[in-house]
Amino acid sequence: MLQFRGQMLAVEGELGKLRERLKEHEGSVPTRKLDPACIVPSRWANRHADSFGNADFLRLKQDIEVAGGNVQPIAVRPLPEQAGRYEIVFGHRRHRACSELGLPVLAMVETAPFTDHELFSAMDRENRERADLSPFEQGTMYRRALDAGLYPSNRRLAEALGVSHTWVANVLLVADLPPPVIECFRTPIEIQHRHAKLIASAFEVDRKGVLRRAEKLRLQGKRLAPAAVVEALIGRTEEPAAAKPTTLKVGGKSVGSWRRDGAGRVTVELAPGVVPEEKLEKLLEAIARSIEE
């Protein structure tokens, strides 16, 4: 715990220095308005496309439209060997809103050396402080950084960002779900840790079965709530396949059949005329006695 707190303090210190560097621009170069078309998203950009169409984004966009631009500046850094073009450090949603509204975006330009580690840490912290990313978006961001070699392991990533190892493992579990499973949900940003854990457990038992149910669910074209999707994927809504009918014989002659369904119900079907009306009551009594014994 003490080690983790120390890591948190170290991260806060680094981000504090970073913010101080950005504040220096507020005094010397009091931000500038840039053409959104000259700004590209960070390669660590973590917002899913659905995050730019939900209610939170629409409210942000409306606020920016009413104000005539973004009041809170975004942070960018110049792209090397591309004069007049920039990469977003943080502020992807504000940049997108201004772009869609046809407004210039207010930005602070970080000209001092700015490493990928600093950019990634700043973006991660900014997003967690402002509008929480969904587990899928957070996990996708972390997976991209790990695959690119920005951090050598989950543990080192967690330590560098000052977050718990469990948190990193949880969001990666969501991001690492197979595409056929993710496509079963209305949007990836509604998938929670608990959903991914249940699906991952089902994968360990019957991976092919989960993927088969995912394909069936997608073909149905239904847009279910997340909990219902999980239930369908792990097979809780399915009854085991019913057994085939078994021929019922008396004296070597077929008189009907019986079967047990997936829920354990037993059905007996007798051919017409096998049980005369006057014997039906005795047959039912015999069945009742057999059950009681």
HELIX and SHEET records of a PDB file:
HELIX    1   1 LEU A    2  SER A   28  1                                  27    
HELIX    2   2 PRO A   36  CYS A   38  5                                   3    
HELIX    3   3 ALA A   49  PHE A   52  5                                   4    
HELIX    4   4 ALA A   55  ALA A   67  1                                  13    
HELIX    5   5 HIS A   92  LEU A  101  1                                  10    
HELIX    6   6 ASP A  116  GLU A  129  1                                  14    
HELIX    7   7 PRO A  135  ASP A  147  1                                  13    
HELIX    8   8 ASN A  154  LEU A  161  1                                   8    
HELIX    9   9 HIS A  165  ALA A  175  1                                  11    
HELIX   10  10 PRO A  179  ILE A  182  1                                   4    
HELIX   11  11 PRO A  188  GLU A  190  5                                   3    
HELIX   12  12 HIS A  193  GLN A  220  1                                  28    
HELIX   13  13 PRO A  226  ILE A  234  1                                   9    
HELIX   14  14 GLU A  277  GLU A  292  1                                  16    
SHEET    1   A 5 ARG A  32  LEU A  34  0                                        
SHEET    2   A 5 VAL A 105  VAL A 109 -1                                        
SHEET    3   A 5 ILE A  74  PRO A  78  1                                        
SHEET    4   A 5 TYR A  86  PHE A  90 -1                                        
SHEET    5   A 5 ILE A  39  VAL A  40  1                                        
SHEET    1   B 3 THR A 246  VAL A 250  0                                        
SHEET    2   B 3 LYS A 253  ARG A 260 -1                                        
SHEET    3   B 3 VAL A 266  LEU A 270 -1                                        
END                                                                             
